[in-house]
Amino acid sequence: MTGINQKHKIVESLDSLDQVQMEKVLDYINGMIKPLRNDQFVKREALKQIRQALGNSRTLNPTF
């Protein structure tokens, strides 16, 4: 089964839910996605600060 078929099946199953059930499922999915986004942001910022520190001098100055 391809990714597109899987997504289509998920959408079909969401259509069979009532509004309250659908909102609970979407809240659950969003709750799982947000920590991943925050974690990626923190890692990106850390790497950016490391790059800046190494570009200015060879010693690290923590900014946290």
Secondary structure, DSSP 8 states (H G I E B T S, - for coil): --HHHHHHHHHHHHHTS-HHHHHHHHHHHHHHHHHHHHHHHHHHHHHHHHHHHHHH-SS-----
